[in-house]
């Protein structure tokens, strides 16, 4: 089994099939914009900005006009941090799952082969980024110790945290762990939780 190369910056793609495709090629945090939905998704944009300021973000959109429009929007919306712009070539074709080609007849990120994707990422220098010094030791088990999973009121507590941190309400437990690891470590987690959830101070004490 081939080991997927690790990419420290988060990768921003348009759709869920792009995410599935990239997950088979690289080991990275992958954020989905939902296409033009990013224009009205303040929480998702806040998450992208957070990663830009911590690990950096890779903008990887399709090679068609819509992809460039979304890329341009994100370029103007991310005011600080590190942004890598990765471009795929405009290759004519159709993805297997689709019954017809896209309007411009170009393959999206999901339809690009491994070699081309890796070359585009390498050319942009994303593999050169070093991981943060802090350990990535916030796991679902750690969240369980703080009542954020496995407890009767864990969903409400987790939703309150996501809202306070301006993160997407649908963010998974694994995704929440990934975000928290860019902000602190397991030792510093109690302080972060008390800062965002002062009303739950007792509940977030293991």
PLY file of the C-alpha trace (Angstrom):
ply
format ascii 1.0
element vertex 206
property float x
property float y
property float z
element edge 205
property int vertex1
property int vertex2
end_header
0.00 0.00 0.00
1.41 3.37 -1.04
1.77 5.92 1.74
0.00 9.18 1.00
2.29 12.21 1.31
1.45 14.54 4.20
0.45 18.13 3.42
0.43 20.56 6.35
-1.70 23.37 4.81
-5.44 22.69 4.58
-6.72 22.16 1.04
-9.84 23.99 -0.13
-11.84 22.32 -2.91
-15.26 22.92 -4.45
-17.18 19.68 -3.93
-17.40 16.48 -1.92
-16.19 14.35 -4.83
-13.07 16.52 -5.09
-12.52 15.85 -1.37
-12.96 12.10 -1.81
-10.52 12.17 -4.73
-7.83 14.07 -2.83
-8.19 11.91 0.27
-7.00 8.97 -1.84
-3.90 10.91 -2.96
-2.68 12.97 0.02
-2.99 13.11 3.80
-4.37 16.56 4.59
-7.25 18.52 6.09
-9.64 19.11 3.18
-12.35 21.78 3.29
-15.28 21.80 0.86
-16.76 25.14 -0.24
-19.93 23.63 -1.70
-19.30 25.59 -4.88
-20.87 29.04 -4.78
-22.39 28.29 -1.37
-19.19 29.70 0.12
-20.51 33.17 -0.78
-23.10 32.92 1.99
-21.42 30.49 4.38
-19.72 32.75 6.91
-18.77 29.87 9.20
-17.00 27.95 6.45
-15.17 31.11 5.37
-14.11 31.74 8.99
-12.69 28.21 9.10
-10.73 28.78 5.89
-9.36 32.05 7.29
-8.36 30.27 10.48
-6.33 27.72 8.55
-4.75 30.45 6.41
-3.43 32.09 9.57
-2.24 28.86 11.21
-1.21 26.09 8.81
-1.81 27.92 5.53
-4.40 26.98 2.91
-4.18 25.55 -0.58
-6.82 26.80 -3.03
-7.48 23.99 -5.52
-10.50 24.68 -7.70
-11.56 23.40 -11.12
-10.06 24.81 -14.30
-13.37 26.19 -15.58
-14.84 29.70 -15.22
-16.77 28.78 -12.07
-13.61 27.46 -10.45
-11.74 30.66 -11.20
-14.64 32.73 -9.88
-14.60 30.86 -6.56
-10.81 31.15 -6.41
-11.05 34.90 -6.98
-13.63 35.26 -4.24
-11.48 33.39 -1.74
-8.41 35.36 -2.73
-10.22 38.58 -1.85
-11.83 37.16 1.31
-8.64 35.83 2.96
-6.97 38.95 4.33
-4.02 37.44 6.18
-2.04 34.23 6.48
-0.50 32.02 3.83
-2.33 30.97 0.67
-1.05 28.59 -2.00
-2.75 28.71 -5.39
-2.62 25.31 -7.07
-3.91 24.97 -10.63
-4.90 21.87 -12.54
-4.61 21.82 -16.35
-7.68 22.31 -18.53
-8.14 18.73 -19.70
-11.19 17.91 -21.79
-13.16 14.92 -20.64
-15.96 13.61 -18.41
-15.90 12.13 -14.92
-17.17 8.53 -14.68
-20.04 9.35 -12.34
-21.46 12.01 -14.68
-23.77 11.28 -17.60
-22.48 14.27 -19.58
-19.43 16.56 -19.55
-19.49 19.89 -17.71
-20.60 23.04 -19.53
-17.04 23.73 -20.65
-16.19 20.06 -21.18
-13.28 20.14 -18.72
-12.36 17.63 -16.05
-12.72 18.87 -12.49
-10.34 18.09 -9.65
-12.10 14.76 -9.11
-11.24 13.65 -12.65
-7.52 14.45 -12.63
-5.02 11.57 -12.34
-2.74 11.14 -9.33
0.47 12.11 -11.09
-0.96 15.40 -12.37
-2.45 16.30 -8.97
0.80 15.58 -7.13
2.81 17.54 -9.68
0.52 20.56 -9.35
0.84 20.47 -5.55
4.61 19.97 -5.65
5.07 22.82 -8.12
3.29 25.18 -5.72
5.64 24.21 -2.89
3.00 22.89 -0.50
5.14 19.90 0.51
7.83 22.26 1.83
5.64 23.57 4.66
6.71 22.28 8.08
4.15 21.01 10.59
3.50 23.08 13.73
5.75 22.40 16.72
2.83 21.43 18.98
1.75 17.76 19.03
-1.50 16.82 17.28
-2.72 15.04 20.40
-6.36 16.18 20.59
-8.33 13.08 19.61
-11.97 11.99 19.94
-10.92 10.22 23.15
-9.68 13.53 24.55
-12.98 15.23 23.65
-14.80 12.37 25.39
-12.96 13.23 28.60
-14.45 16.72 28.41
-17.99 15.58 27.71
-17.89 16.65 24.06
-18.62 13.10 22.88
-20.31 10.11 24.47
-22.29 12.08 27.05
-26.08 12.70 27.12
-25.70 16.41 26.37
-22.55 16.16 24.26
-24.22 17.25 21.01
-25.55 20.47 22.55
-22.19 21.19 24.17
-20.35 20.55 20.90
-22.78 22.74 18.96
-22.24 25.54 21.48
-18.49 25.26 20.99
-18.78 25.27 17.20
-21.02 28.34 17.34
-18.68 30.18 19.74
-15.68 29.42 17.51
-17.61 30.39 14.35
-17.15 26.94 12.86
-19.60 25.05 10.62
-22.38 23.37 12.61
-21.97 20.17 10.56
-18.25 19.82 11.36
-17.54 16.23 12.40
-15.84 15.22 15.65
-12.73 14.32 13.66
-12.86 17.69 11.90
-13.21 19.48 15.23
-10.14 17.64 16.53
-8.18 18.76 13.48
-9.14 22.40 14.00
-8.37 22.32 17.72
-4.93 20.81 17.03
-4.06 23.89 14.97
-4.91 26.12 17.95
-3.58 24.28 20.99
-2.63 20.86 22.35
-4.28 18.49 24.82
-2.63 20.25 27.79
-3.93 23.65 26.68
-7.40 22.44 25.69
-9.10 23.15 29.07
-8.14 26.83 28.89
-9.41 27.10 25.31
-12.71 25.42 26.22
-13.25 27.70 29.22
-12.57 30.71 27.01
-15.18 29.74 24.44
-17.63 28.04 26.82
-17.53 29.97 30.11
-21.09 28.89 30.93
-19.97 25.26 30.72
-16.84 25.68 32.84
-17.75 22.79 35.14
-18.80 20.47 32.32
-15.55 20.89 30.38
-13.39 19.95 33.37
-12.39 16.28 33.13
0 1
1 2
2 3
3 4
4 5
5 6
6 7
7 8
8 9
9 10
10 11
11 12
12 13
13 14
14 15
15 16
16 17
17 18
18 19
19 20
20 21
21 22
22 23
23 24
24 25
25 26
26 27
27 28
28 29
29 30
30 31
31 32
32 33
33 34
34 35
35 36
36 37
37 38
38 39
39 40
40 41
41 42
42 43
43 44
44 45
45 46
46 47
47 48
48 49
49 50
50 51
51 52
52 53
53 54
54 55
55 56
56 57
57 58
58 59
59 60
60 61
61 62
62 63
63 64
64 65
65 66
66 67
67 68
68 69
69 70
70 71
71 72
72 73
73 74
74 75
75 76
76 77
77 78
78 79
79 80
80 81
81 82
82 83
83 84
84 85
85 86
86 87
87 88
88 89
89 90
90 91
91 92
92 93
93 94
94 95
95 96
96 97
97 98
98 99
99 100
100 101
101 102
102 103
103 104
104 105
105 106
106 107
107 108
108 109
109 110
110 111
111 112
112 113
113 114
114 115
115 116
116 117
117 118
118 119
119 120
120 121
121 122
122 123
123 124
124 125
125 126
126 127
127 128
128 129
129 130
130 131
131 132
132 133
133 134
134 135
135 136
136 137
137 138
138 139
139 140
140 141
141 142
142 143
143 144
144 145
145 146
146 147
147 148
148 149
149 150
150 151
151 152
152 153
153 154
154 155
155 156
156 157
157 158
158 159
159 160
160 161
161 162
162 163
163 164
164 165
165 166
166 167
167 168
168 169
169 170
170 171
171 172
172 173
173 174
174 175
175 176
176 177
177 178
178 179
179 180
180 181
181 182
182 183
183 184
184 185
185 186
186 187
187 188
188 189
189 190
190 191
191 192
192 193
193 194
194 195
195 196
196 197
197 198
198 199
199 200
200 201
201 202
202 203
203 204
204 205
